[in-house]
């Protein structure tokens, strides 16, 4: 089991943020803003899925997972709160969170289904966010010229995503989840996540008036599809998820641990949520 610490990020999100807060890069700003727009509704779904999955286990297994699940819920609840504060600034800037409304409708359709399916969705999303976290932690220069508090927010979030990437996966396995359904959910999540992220990014850029600038498209190509881009760099690790013997802990690095160790002044450890 993974020992998960819940941390309170020590930054002030009451003050307004710049429109192009990510080093003046319109695309990166719109991309990160789009991801943040999905987090509150998505992370609540992950919390509910993991909590329900824990209750579906036999008592002896519940005891085995209890501490890790509490840490997972505490971390995700903190992420949800921080990004809700950040998203309020985006709303004040005139951005429309279409992704949240669309995702909310989609997730409510799952209703009272077998808890394995929400866990399968959660495990797939957690793999996605873990890949993104590793990519981002390896490239802190993306935030060069950015507001320090927002750089701290994204790297702290990334470090914790890398920490708890196996919780939903392990619960799915413990409940007897199949490789077949795990793979199905990853394929569906891949399509939905990327299409929603790109649609919301384009919507943000359109409202910002920067969608049709050459610099915007050049940045998007470089950071997503270029040699060091997110999608090209992450494809191999994404593909491994479909192996029958896959486990998230097979893809490890010290980036998360190193960032948390080197930035202790940016957060305070607190108790886990129940």
HUFEN-V948472 format. One record per backbone hydrogen bond with DSSP energy under -1.0 kcal/mol. NH is the residue of the N-H (numbers start at 1). CO is the residue of the C=O. E is the energy in kcal/mol with one decimal. If there is no record, write none. Layout:
nh=[NH & NH]
co=[CO & CO]
e=[E & E]
This chain:
nh=[8 & 10 & 11 & 23 & 24 & 25 & 29 & 30 & 31 & 32 & 33 & 34 & 35 & 36 & 37 & 42 & 43 & 44 & 45 & 46 & 47 & 48 & 49 & 50 & 51 & 52 & 53 & 54 & 55 & 56 & 57 & 62 & 63 & 64 & 65 & 66 & 69 & 70 & 71 & 72 & 73 & 74 & 75 & 76 & 77 & 78 & 79 & 80 & 81 & 82 & 83 & 84 & 85 & 86 & 87 & 88 & 90 & 91 & 92 & 93 & 94 & 95 & 98 & 101 & 102 & 103 & 104 & 105 & 106 & 107 & 108 & 110 & 113 & 117 & 119 & 120 & 121 & 122 & 123 & 124 & 125 & 126 & 127 & 128 & 129 & 130 & 131 & 132 & 133 & 134 & 135 & 136 & 137 & 138 & 139 & 142 & 143 & 144 & 146 & 151 & 152 & 153 & 154 & 155 & 156 & 157 & 158 & 159 & 160 & 161 & 162 & 163 & 164 & 167 & 170 & 171 & 172 & 173 & 174 & 175 & 176 & 177 & 182 & 183 & 184 & 185 & 186 & 187 & 188 & 189 & 190 & 191 & 192 & 193 & 194 & 195 & 196 & 197 & 198 & 199 & 200 & 201 & 202 & 203 & 204 & 205 & 206 & 207 & 208 & 209 & 210 & 213 & 217 & 218 & 219 & 220 & 221 & 222 & 223 & 224 & 225 & 226 & 229 & 230 & 231 & 232 & 233 & 234 & 235 & 238 & 239 & 240 & 241 & 242 & 243 & 246 & 250 & 251 & 258 & 259 & 260 & 261 & 262 & 266 & 268 & 270]
co=[268 & 266 & 9 & 21 & 20 & 22 & 25 & 26 & 27 & 28 & 29 & 30 & 31 & 32 & 33 & 38 & 39 & 40 & 41 & 42 & 43 & 44 & 45 & 46 & 47 & 48 & 49 & 50 & 51 & 52 & 54 & 58 & 59 & 60 & 61 & 62 & 65 & 66 & 67 & 68 & 69 & 70 & 71 & 72 & 73 & 74 & 75 & 76 & 77 & 78 & 79 & 80 & 81 & 82 & 83 & 84 & 86 & 87 & 88 & 89 & 91 & 90 & 96 & 97 & 98 & 99 & 100 & 101 & 102 & 103 & 104 & 107 & 111 & 114 & 115 & 116 & 117 & 118 & 119 & 120 & 121 & 122 & 123 & 124 & 125 & 126 & 127 & 128 & 129 & 130 & 131 & 132 & 133 & 134 & 136 & 139 & 140 & 141 & 143 & 147 & 148 & 149 & 150 & 151 & 152 & 153 & 154 & 155 & 156 & 157 & 158 & 159 & 160 & 164 & 166 & 167 & 168 & 169 & 170 & 171 & 173 & 172 & 178 & 179 & 180 & 181 & 182 & 183 & 184 & 185 & 186 & 187 & 188 & 189 & 190 & 191 & 192 & 193 & 194 & 195 & 196 & 197 & 198 & 199 & 200 & 201 & 202 & 203 & 204 & 205 & 205 & 210 & 213 & 214 & 215 & 216 & 217 & 218 & 219 & 220 & 221 & 221 & 226 & 223 & 224 & 224 & 229 & 230 & 231 & 234 & 235 & 236 & 238 & 239 & 240 & 243 & 247 & 248 & 254 & 255 & 256 & 257 & 258 & 263 & 8 & 6]
e=[-3.5 & -3.3 & -1.4 & -1.8 & -1.4 & -2.0 & -2.2 & -2.4 & -2.8 & -2.7 & -2.5 & -2.2 & -2.2 & -2.4 & -2.0 & -2.0 & -3.5 & -1.5 & -1.6 & -2.2 & -2.4 & -2.5 & -2.6 & -2.5 & -2.5 & -2.4 & -2.4 & -2.3 & -1.7 & -1.2 & -1.3 & -2.2 & -2.0 & -1.1 & -1.7 & -1.8 & -2.7 & -2.3 & -2.1 & -2.6 & -2.9 & -2.4 & -2.5 & -2.8 & -2.6 & -1.7 & -2.3 & -2.6 & -2.0 & -2.4 & -2.7 & -1.7 & -1.8 & -2.1 & -2.9 & -1.4 & -1.2 & -2.3 & -1.9 & -1.2 & -1.6 & -2.2 & -1.9 & -1.1 & -2.4 & -3.1 & -2.5 & -1.9 & -2.0 & -2.8 & -1.7 & -1.3 & -1.5 & -1.9 & -1.7 & -2.4 & -2.3 & -2.5 & -3.2 & -1.9 & -2.3 & -2.8 & -1.8 & -2.0 & -2.8 & -2.1 & -2.2 & -2.3 & -2.6 & -2.4 & -2.2 & -2.5 & -3.0 & -1.6 & -1.5 & -2.1 & -1.9 & -1.9 & -2.6 & -2.2 & -2.5 & -1.7 & -2.2 & -2.2 & -2.5 & -2.2 & -2.2 & -2.4 & -2.0 & -2.2 & -2.2 & -1.3 & -2.1 & -1.1 & -2.8 & -2.0 & -2.5 & -2.3 & -2.5 & -1.8 & -1.8 & -2.6 & -2.0 & -2.5 & -2.1 & -2.6 & -1.7 & -2.3 & -2.3 & -3.1 & -2.6 & -1.9 & -2.7 & -3.3 & -2.2 & -2.2 & -2.5 & -2.7 & -2.4 & -2.2 & -2.5 & -2.2 & -2.6 & -2.2 & -2.5 & -2.5 & -2.5 & -2.3 & -1.6 & -1.0 & -2.1 & -1.2 & -1.6 & -2.5 & -2.0 & -2.2 & -2.5 & -2.3 & -2.6 & -1.6 & -2.0 & -1.6 & -2.0 & -2.8 & -1.5 & -1.1 & -2.6 & -1.8 & -1.0 & -2.6 & -2.5 & -1.3 & -1.3 & -1.6 & -1.9 & -1.5 & -2.4 & -1.9 & -2.8 & -2.4 & -2.4 & -2.1 & -2.2 & -2.0 & -2.0 & -3.2]
